[in-house]
Amino acid sequence: MVAAAETTLQGLLEGTRQYLVPLYQRTYSWTELQLARIWDDVCQLARDRADHPDATHFIGSLVLAPSPATGPVGVAEYLVVDGQQRLTTLTILLCAIRDHRAEHEGPKHRLRLDQQYLTNPFEEQRWLKLVPTQADRDAYVACVKSTPQVGGDNAVGRAYRFFADALKTVGDGEEPIAVDQVESAVITGLALVAITARPGDNVYRIFESLNNTGLALTQADLLRNYIFMRLPTRGQAVYESLWRPLQQRFTPTELVLLFWLDLVHRDPKIKQTDTYATQQARLDRLRTEADVEAEVERFGRLGALLRVILHPAEEQDPGVRQRLERLNAWGTTTVYPVLLHLLDRRDRGTATSEQIASAMLYLESFFVRRLLIGRSTMNINRILLAVVTEMDRDLPVDEAVRRYLSTGRKHWATDANLRDLVPTIPFYLNGRAGQRSLVLRWLEESYGSKEPVALEKLTIEHVLPQTLSPEWEQMLAADLEDGETTEAGHDALVHTLGNLTLTGYNSELSNKPFTAKRAALAKSGVHLSRDIAARQRWDFTAILSRAEALAERIITIWPGPTGDTGTQSEVAWDVLAKALAELPAGSWTTYGDLAALIGTAPQPVGNRLAGHPTLNAHRVLQAGGIVAGNFRWLEPDRDDDPRDVLRAEGVTFDQHGRADPAQRITVEELAQLAGVTPAEVPEPRSRARGDVDHAARFMEQLTASQGSAVATATAVVLDAWTSMGGRLGHGDGAETSCFLFARGREHELGNIWPLAIYPRGRVEVVFQHLSIRTPFDDVALREELRQRLNQLPGVQIDAVKLTLRPSFPLTVLADTDAREALLDHLKWFYDRAQLDGPDDADPA
């Protein structure tokens, strides 16, 4: 039998002990991504403990086995079967804390931390508390001894440097903390479960089972073991009657979700990673087996409600079912706590189906209206997790939800906000692609057509195309105001709701003039498209007029906040500031691009930058890449030429003073920088009977949009990719994207892909994704990938795009030589992605 006990780093390291990482373990491999996560957790825990000194944060399990060399006296030796990445990281952090405090507070901290937690001071042969693998040992000893070699160019050294740098800033920010608080949080606040095997167990077999057959303990496993430890006589009966049905109803991840949802009803600040520790503390207060059994029974009742949330088709009431289906399709899991509460209220008889359906409609409206005004993600998790604890329990539940969402700065757009912003906000750049498609589908459904169309097969069409042809420029020119350029007007309206529809006629429409598009849209069964076909022209006036009509329809479909709410939405200057702060050196953008991003005009953007200190404002130029004639630095004593500053940063100007257009960051890329358009991340799926065949739908959309020649060329590339060992994944949006996986999620380092292909005709190079994936978190490798792709005819990606998701035309693949060269580059990428990862790459 193994023994499991909750402990802390203090409990593990105090006393005369030694932990040895076996030879078969991988070397230390945590990257900055994992280091940043655990550092953030430690800092938040330190803040929490300022008010609640006993607060802890659960960070996972540690599997140990007594070393065969351990004798009856002396140092107690253990083999680290699983969890060495986490344990090594925490001791490196202690080394950095020790050195920081010794330098700034005195040498006593070096002696104290060494003797208590890092070394066995009176043992010559076994002086290290933790002994890493041979490959890491010299770098680790340099950390423990604080020699000049500390912080070298290896994983251990990089981890030390990360924490050493982070400790320099602990006193900064809005909620400063002290280094001693950080130390206390690390030593006594981080909770682990130490699972110790018995002497004589085959340690390597244990390691294999944990890492190769998926038997690592989840928080749900730990909670189950704890519960049945508390049921010495009733365990078998409770398992068969209550726990086993619950466990069969959910996946392991969903089971952890259930136990977390149960907790956030009481405290919305509880993190999912703290589920086991918090549930255990709560269950510790139960005295009898009957009390514990009642809790398991309660879990079963909540589980039945969560099952309905995850599988809305099982809901009996049609009104509630429709709302659950829509919220499920929206894909925001942080709405689950309030949904569970609503279903629980009905289950206990304190709310009707009509009331909870009404409350769910307000939640749906909250999501849709925020997306429409470009505020889809701002504080959304905090707001939703607090609904249950902060709403008025004396009101009917639907009124209580609406009242809560209406108060404070929650950005639930009022009717006036929608009328003002829908015509100008770049809807197509906001939020997730699937959510944008859902809004258009739900708008179409509101017309109640007697000839329903399979809306899930349609894609979003820009009527005014994203790339202007001479015919379109001529149509728009007649509608320009004084001083307005065709390019600026196009950028301001092309992504707005008024210019978008749903269609299955991508190949027929493309960039064709409006007369051709109008004829195709007139044949459509989609009301949104027939409305466009009824117009004689499609210019700026027509787009704004349609947007105003859609805003009125939205107001009737999705009820807004209560009448006493104030104006919550204004020009999103914070989004502009975030985009400019992330604008890389060597790049530039325009006033028009920024105006299109936040749904305003170039003049207000210019006024804002002229009067408010904004990082990187000098990188904003006029259309065509020219410095504005009235540009002035905000610093009164500064008069240097902004072009000289930009040249020093890497921007190239021609003889006419125009910046290189290849270095321009477009409005779409600004949206990526500001985080308003999150990167699409494909979810792994196993296709069940009745599910959509995403691969077939991708090829169907690709052929319809790009024609058979490009579709065939793409299929050749995809077949070659799978032949070399890669896999394909597909997105869930109305436009079915295809991802080229070099690794899957089951890999220790996580999934990775170089390209995403979209049927509308572009190949996206996902540098933004690669920047946090080993080994392409190394900028040199991303740069090599960029240079390789730039060898293809028709591809020109500037170096400033290495943190973005630039794209090139899918038609490049139709050229045989370009296609063969691309396959060589993909093989290069695939080979470098095949790395071994850490045994526990997730810090939580």
Stockholm file with secondary structure:
# STOCKHOLM 1.0

chainA/1-844         MVAAAETTLQGLLEGTRQYLVPLYQRTYSWTELQLARIWDDVCQLARDRADHPDATHFIGSLVLAPSPATGPVGVAEYLVVDGQQRLTTLTILLCAIRDHRAEHEGPKHRLRLDQQYLTNPFEEQRWLKLVPTQADRDAYVACVKSTPQVGGDNAVGRAYRFFADALKTVGDGEEPIAVDQVESAVITGLALVAITARPGDNVYRIFESLNNTGLALTQADLLRNYIFMRLPTRGQAVYESLWRPLQQRFTPTELVLLFWLDLVHRDPKIKQTDTYATQQARLDRLRTEADVEAEVERFGRLGALLRVILHPAEEQDPGVRQRLERLNAWGTTTVYPVLLHLLDRRDRGTATSEQIASAMLYLESFFVRRLLIGRSTMNINRILLAVVTEMDRDLPVDEAVRRYLSTGRKHWATDANLRDLVPTIPFYLNGRAGQRSLVLRWLEESYGSKEPVALEKLTIEHVLPQTLSPEWEQMLAADLEDGETTEAGHDALVHTLGNLTLTGYNSELSNKPFTAKRAALAKSGVHLSRDIAARQRWDFTAILSRAEALAERIITIWPGPTGDTGTQSEVAWDVLAKALAELPAGSWTTYGDLAALIGTAPQPVGNRLAGHPTLNAHRVLQAGGIVAGNFRWLEPDRDDDPRDVLRAEGVTFDQHGRADPAQRITVEELAQLAGVTPAEVPEPRSRARGDVDHAARFMEQLTASQGSAVATATAVVLDAWTSMGGRLGHGDGAETSCFLFARGREHELGNIWPLAIYPRGRVEVVFQHLSIRTPFDDVALREELRQRLNQLPGVQIDAVKLTLRPSFPLTVLADTDAREALLDHLKWFYDRAQLDGPDDADPA
#=GR chainA/1-844 SS CCEEEEEEHHHHHSSSEEEECCTTSCCCCCCHHHHHHHHHHHHHHHHHHHHCTTCCEEEEEEEEEECTTCCSSSCEEEEEEECHHHHHHHHHHHHHHHHHHHHHHCTHHHHHHIIIIIBCTTCSTTCBSEECCHHHHHHHHHHHHTCTTTTCSSHHHHHHHHHHHHHTTTTCSSSCCCHHHHHHIIIIIEEEEEEECCTTCCHHHHHHHHHHSSCCCCHHHHHHHHHHHTCTTTHHHHIIIIIHHHHHHSCHHHHHHHHHHHHHTTCTTCCGGGHHHHHHHHHTTCCSHHHHHHHHHHHHHHHHHHHHHHCGGGCSSHHHHHHHHHHHHHTCGGGHHHHHHHHHHHHTTSSCHHHHHHHHHHHHHHHHHHHHTTCSSTTHHHHHHTHHHHSCTTSCHHHHHHHHHHSSSCCCCCHHHHHHHTTTSCGGGSSCHHHHHHHHHHHHHTTCCSSCCCGGGCEEEESSCSSCCHHHHHHHHTTCCTTCCHHHHHHHHTTSGGGEEEESCHHHHTTCCHHHHHHHHHTCSCHHHHHHHTCSCCSHHHHHHHHHHHHHHHHHHSCCSCTTCCCCCCCCHHHHHHHHHHCCTTCBEEHHHHHHHHTSCHHHHHHHHHHSCCTTGGGEEBTTTBCCTTCCCSSTTCCCCHHHHHHHHTCCBCTTSCBCGGGBCCHHHHHHHHTSSCCCCCCCCCCCTTCCCHHHHHHHHHHHHHCHHHHHHHHHHHHHHHHTTCEEEECCSSSCCEEEESBCTTSTTCCBCSEEEETTTEEEECHHHHTTSTTTTSHHHHHHHHHHHTTSTTCCCCGGGTTSCCEEEGGGGGSHHHHHHHHHHHHHHHHHHCCCCCTTCSCC
#=GC SS_cons         CCEEEEEEHHHHHSSSEEEECCTTSCCCCCCHHHHHHHHHHHHHHHHHHHHCTTCCEEEEEEEEEECTTCCSSSCEEEEEEECHHHHHHHHHHHHHHHHHHHHHHCTHHHHHHIIIIIBCTTCSTTCBSEECCHHHHHHHHHHHHTCTTTTCSSHHHHHHHHHHHHHTTTTCSSSCCCHHHHHHIIIIIEEEEEEECCTTCCHHHHHHHHHHSSCCCCHHHHHHHHHHHTCTTTHHHHIIIIIHHHHHHSCHHHHHHHHHHHHHTTCTTCCGGGHHHHHHHHHTTCCSHHHHHHHHHHHHHHHHHHHHHHCGGGCSSHHHHHHHHHHHHHTCGGGHHHHHHHHHHHHTTSSCHHHHHHHHHHHHHHHHHHHHTTCSSTTHHHHHHTHHHHSCTTSCHHHHHHHHHHSSSCCCCCHHHHHHHTTTSCGGGSSCHHHHHHHHHHHHHTTCCSSCCCGGGCEEEESSCSSCCHHHHHHHHTTCCTTCCHHHHHHHHTTSGGGEEEESCHHHHTTCCHHHHHHHHHTCSCHHHHHHHTCSCCSHHHHHHHHHHHHHHHHHHSCCSCTTCCCCCCCCHHHHHHHHHHCCTTCBEEHHHHHHHHTSCHHHHHHHHHHSCCTTGGGEEBTTTBCCTTCCCSSTTCCCCHHHHHHHHTCCBCTTSCBCGGGBCCHHHHHHHHTSSCCCCCCCCCCCTTCCCHHHHHHHHHHHHHCHHHHHHHHHHHHHHHHTTCEEEECCSSSCCEEEESBCTTSTTCCBCSEEEETTTEEEECHHHHTTSTTTTSHHHHHHHHHHHTTSTTCCCCGGGTTSCCEEEGGGGGSHHHHHHHHHHHHHHHHHHCCCCCTTCSCC
//
